[in-house]
Amino acid sequence: MSAMTLKSAVLVLLLGGTAHAVEPMVPYDNFNPTESDPPRATKVRGIDPARWASEQTGTRQQELRALAFTRLRLLSRANSGTGRYGLHFIQPSAVTAIEAKVRVNNARSTGCEAPGIGVSEGAAELSGHFFNSSTPSRGSAKDDITASIRIVSRSTDPVGSQLLRVEALIERCRDSTCTARNSLFTADLGPVHQGELARLRVQWDAANDRFVFQRDSQPEVYGAYTVTDTRAPGIANKELVVTHSLPTCTSGSPSPLGYVNAYFHDVWVNSSAAPAP
């Protein structure tokens, strides 16, 4: 499949399409040790290792991964390269849908002093590698198809603005680490203020060759694809993460910055990925 054109993406965004049934959603973790939803057989304080594993790539100056009462707090501050920091699901191959409430309390992205070098980005994401569009190689992300819904900050945002953007993405990994990607679909789901809660969902609707994205109670947005989707991904991660993607500045320029401080609440998944009690 060739990448969906911007015109087509906008048409899908505006018109949506005929809704089809996808697997229902169920609770996965509300990060509450005293009133767990779904219930656990034993009380777990902290991040449950039976449901989550740490995710960390790239380098950063500052990082934090901890529970804050009934919320997962992820913080990352970096000034070079690309990276992801957070948690991934223990059984990612069963997960075809992720929903969570996300609040970005603070985010800031600054680029290079010299213009035209590149754009800095920082984001809070629900994302995953869902299938491979070619011949997968275990441990390599090349040709994996990823889908994400995220709240993003960019260095091109107006100075002093408290507005961030909610975006939906489908991408194809071009290398083994998925550092380089081709865009297959992009949709802007509107602005969100720093500190404002948004409920986000990304769901693979394999029967209809598309992904379903939703923000809060807004209409669903469908991202279609025509690549082969019958092969498992080389890297099967499904994640709650904060990310950064920063340009390399010329000598003498200040370092760029990607800073995201976000909370994740009330995680849901497709019913066949429900966790054990």
C-alpha positions as CSV (number, residue, x, y, z in Angstrom):
1,M,0.0,0.0,0.0
2,S,1.2,3.5,-0.7
3,A,0.9,6.0,2.2
4,M,-2.6,7.6,2.5
5,T,-2.6,11.1,1.1
6,L,-3.4,14.0,3.4
7,K,-6.6,14.6,1.4
8,S,-7.7,11.0,2.0
9,A,-6.8,11.2,5.7
10,V,-8.9,14.3,6.1
11,L,-11.8,12.7,4.3
12,V,-11.7,9.7,6.6
13,L,-11.5,12.1,9.6
14,L,-14.5,14.1,8.4
15,L,-16.7,11.3,7.2
16,G,-15.7,8.4,9.5
17,G,-17.5,5.5,8.0
18,T,-19.9,2.7,8.8
19,A,-19.2,1.4,12.3
20,H,-18.4,-2.3,12.6
21,A,-18.3,-4.3,15.8
22,V,-14.9,-4.7,17.4
23,E,-13.9,-6.6,20.5
24,P,-15.4,-4.9,23.7
25,M,-13.1,-3.2,26.2
26,V,-12.5,-4.3,29.8
27,P,-10.5,-2.8,32.7
28,Y,-6.8,-3.7,32.8
29,D,-5.3,-1.6,35.6
30,N,-6.5,1.4,37.6
31,F,-3.3,1.6,39.6
32,N,-5.3,1.5,42.9
33,P,-3.9,-1.1,45.4
34,T,-6.9,-0.9,47.7
35,E,-9.8,-0.9,45.1
36,S,-8.2,-2.6,42.1
37,D,-10.2,-2.7,38.9
38,P,-10.2,-5.5,37.8
39,P,-9.8,-7.1,41.2
40,R,-6.5,-8.8,42.1
41,A,-6.2,-12.0,44.2
42,T,-3.6,-10.3,46.3
43,K,-2.9,-6.6,47.0
44,V,0.0,-5.2,44.9
45,R,1.7,-2.0,46.0
46,G,3.5,-0.2,43.2
47,I,3.6,-1.2,39.5
48,D,2.3,-4.7,39.1
49,P,5.0,-6.9,37.5
50,A,2.4,-9.5,36.5
51,R,0.8,-6.8,34.2
52,W,3.7,-4.4,33.3
53,A,7.3,-4.4,32.3
54,S,9.6,-1.4,32.0
55,E,10.2,0.2,28.6
56,Q,13.2,2.4,28.1
57,T,15.1,3.3,24.9
58,G,17.4,6.2,24.2
59,T,19.1,8.6,26.7
60,R,17.7,11.3,28.9
61,Q,18.8,13.8,31.6
62,Q,15.9,13.1,33.9
63,E,13.3,10.3,34.3
64,L,10.6,9.1,36.6
65,R,8.3,6.1,36.5
66,A,6.2,5.7,39.6
67,L,2.6,5.5,40.9
68,A,1.0,8.6,42.3
69,F,-2.0,7.3,44.2
70,T,-4.2,5.9,41.5
71,R,-2.2,7.2,38.5
72,L,0.9,6.2,36.7
73,R,3.3,9.1,36.5
74,L,5.9,9.2,33.7
75,L,8.4,12.0,33.3
76,S,11.2,12.3,30.8
77,R,13.6,15.2,30.0
78,A,16.1,14.7,27.2
79,N,18.3,16.9,25.0
80,S,19.4,14.5,22.2
81,G,18.2,11.7,19.9
82,T,15.0,9.7,20.2
83,G,13.7,7.7,23.1
84,R,10.7,6.1,24.8
85,Y,10.2,5.7,28.5
86,G,7.3,4.0,30.4
87,L,5.6,0.6,30.6
88,H,4.7,-2.2,28.2
89,F,2.1,-4.9,28.6
90,I,3.4,-8.2,29.8
91,Q,1.4,-10.1,27.1
92,P,1.4,-7.7,24.1
93,S,0.4,-10.2,21.5
94,A,-3.1,-10.5,23.1
95,V,-3.6,-6.7,23.2
96,T,-5.3,-5.3,20.1
97,A,-6.8,-2.2,21.8
98,I,-5.6,0.3,24.5
99,E,-7.6,2.9,26.2
100,A,-6.5,5.2,29.0
101,K,-7.1,8.6,30.5
102,V,-4.1,10.8,29.9
103,R,-3.2,14.1,31.5
104,V,0.0,16.0,30.4
105,N,0.7,18.3,33.3
106,N,3.7,19.9,31.6
107,A,5.4,19.6,28.3
108,R,8.0,21.7,26.6
109,S,9.9,21.2,23.3
110,T,12.6,23.5,22.1
111,G,14.6,23.2,18.9
112,C,18.0,24.4,17.6
113,E,18.9,28.0,17.7
114,A,19.7,27.9,13.9
115,P,16.5,27.8,11.9
116,G,15.7,24.9,9.6
117,I,17.6,22.3,11.5
118,G,14.6,20.3,12.6
119,V,11.6,20.1,14.9
120,S,11.8,18.8,18.5
121,E,8.9,16.7,19.7
122,G,7.8,15.3,23.1
123,A,4.6,13.2,23.6
124,A,2.6,11.0,25.9
125,E,1.4,8.0,23.9
126,L,-0.7,4.8,23.8
127,S,1.0,2.9,21.1
128,G,2.0,-0.5,19.8
129,H,3.5,-2.7,17.1
130,F,0.4,-4.6,15.8
131,F,1.7,-6.6,12.8
132,N,4.4,-6.9,10.2
133,S,3.7,-6.0,6.6
134,S,6.5,-8.1,5.0
135,T,8.7,-11.0,6.4
136,P,9.2,-10.4,10.1
137,S,12.5,-11.1,11.9
138,R,12.2,-11.7,15.6
139,G,13.7,-8.9,17.6
140,S,13.7,-6.5,14.5
141,A,11.0,-3.9,14.0
142,K,11.7,-3.5,10.3
143,D,8.3,-3.4,8.4
144,D,6.3,-3.5,11.6
145,I,3.2,-1.4,11.5
146,T,2.6,0.8,14.5
147,A,-0.4,2.7,15.6
148,S,-0.5,5.5,18.3
149,I,-2.7,8.0,19.8
150,R,-0.8,10.8,21.6
151,I,-0.7,14.2,23.1
152,V,2.2,16.0,21.6
153,S,4.3,19.1,22.1
154,R,6.5,20.6,19.3
155,S,9.2,23.3,19.2
156,T,7.1,25.0,16.5
157,D,4.2,25.6,19.0
158,P,3.7,29.3,19.8
159,V,6.1,30.5,22.6
160,G,4.3,30.4,25.9
161,S,1.3,28.4,24.6
162,Q,-0.3,25.9,27.0
163,L,-2.0,24.2,24.1
164,L,-0.9,20.7,22.9
165,R,-2.3,18.5,20.1
166,V,-4.0,15.1,20.2
167,E,-2.9,13.1,17.2
168,A,-3.5,9.6,15.7
169,L,-0.8,7.9,13.7
170,I,-0.2,4.8,11.7
171,E,3.5,4.2,10.7
172,R,5.7,1.6,9.1
173,C,9.1,1.0,10.6
174,R,12.0,1.4,8.2
175,D,14.7,-0.1,10.3
176,S,15.3,-2.7,13.1
177,T,14.8,-0.2,15.9
178,C,11.9,1.7,14.3
179,T,13.9,4.9,14.6
180,A,13.0,5.8,11.0
181,R,9.4,5.5,10.0
182,N,7.1,6.1,7.1
183,S,3.7,7.7,7.8
184,L,0.7,5.8,6.5
185,F,-2.0,7.9,8.2
186,T,-2.1,11.0,10.4
187,A,-5.2,12.7,11.9
188,D,-5.3,15.8,14.2
189,L,-7.9,15.2,16.9
190,G,-7.8,18.8,18.2
191,P,-6.1,20.8,20.9
192,V,-5.8,20.0,24.6
193,H,-4.5,22.2,27.4
194,Q,-1.7,21.2,29.6
195,G,-3.3,19.8,32.7
196,E,-6.5,18.8,30.9
197,L,-7.6,15.2,31.1
198,A,-8.3,13.3,27.8
199,R,-9.6,9.8,27.3
200,L,-7.7,8.2,24.4
201,R,-8.3,4.9,22.6
202,V,-6.5,3.1,19.7
203,Q,-7.9,-0.2,18.5
204,W,-6.9,-2.6,15.7
205,D,-9.9,-3.5,13.6
206,A,-8.2,-6.2,11.5
207,A,-11.4,-7.5,9.9
208,N,-11.9,-4.1,8.2
209,D,-8.2,-3.4,7.5
210,R,-8.1,-0.3,9.7
211,F,-7.3,1.2,13.1
212,V,-9.9,3.0,15.2
213,F,-9.0,6.1,17.1
214,Q,-11.1,8.0,19.6
215,R,-10.7,11.0,21.9
216,D,-13.2,11.4,24.7
217,S,-16.7,11.1,23.3
218,Q,-15.8,12.5,19.9
219,P,-16.7,10.4,16.8
220,E,-14.4,7.6,16.1
221,V,-11.7,8.2,13.4
222,Y,-10.7,5.4,11.1
223,G,-7.3,5.0,9.6
224,A,-7.4,2.5,6.7
225,Y,-4.4,0.5,5.3
226,T,-3.9,-2.0,2.4
227,V,-0.6,-3.6,3.5
228,T,-0.5,-7.3,4.5
229,D,-1.6,-7.7,8.1
230,T,-1.4,-11.5,8.7
231,R,2.1,-11.7,10.1
232,A,3.0,-11.0,13.7
233,P,5.3,-8.0,14.4
234,G,9.0,-8.5,14.9
235,I,8.7,-6.5,18.1
236,A,5.3,-7.1,19.8
237,N,5.3,-4.2,22.3
238,K,2.2,-2.4,23.3
239,E,2.9,0.6,25.6
240,L,2.1,3.5,27.8
241,V,5.1,5.8,27.2
242,V,6.5,9.4,27.0
243,T,8.7,9.9,24.0
244,H,11.1,12.4,22.6
245,S,12.5,13.0,19.1
246,L,15.1,15.7,18.9
247,P,17.3,17.1,16.0
248,T,21.1,17.3,16.1
249,C,22.0,21.0,16.3
250,T,25.0,22.6,14.7
251,S,28.1,23.3,16.7
252,G,27.7,26.2,19.1
253,S,23.9,25.9,19.2
254,P,22.1,25.3,22.5
255,S,20.9,21.7,23.0
256,P,17.3,21.0,22.0
257,L,14.8,19.9,24.7
258,G,12.0,17.4,24.9
259,Y,10.2,17.4,28.3
260,V,7.0,15.6,29.2
261,N,5.5,15.1,32.6
262,A,2.3,13.0,32.3
263,Y,-0.2,10.9,34.2
264,F,-2.0,7.8,32.9
265,H,-5.2,6.6,34.6
266,D,-7.8,3.8,34.2
267,V,-6.2,1.6,31.5
268,W,-8.6,-0.7,29.5
269,V,-7.8,-3.3,26.8
270,N,-9.8,-5.6,24.5
271,S,-11.6,-8.3,26.4
272,S,-9.4,-11.2,25.3
273,A,-6.4,-9.4,26.9
274,A,-8.0,-9.2,30.3
275,P,-5.4,-9.7,33.0
276,A,-5.4,-12.7,35.4
277,P,-6.8,-11.9,38.9
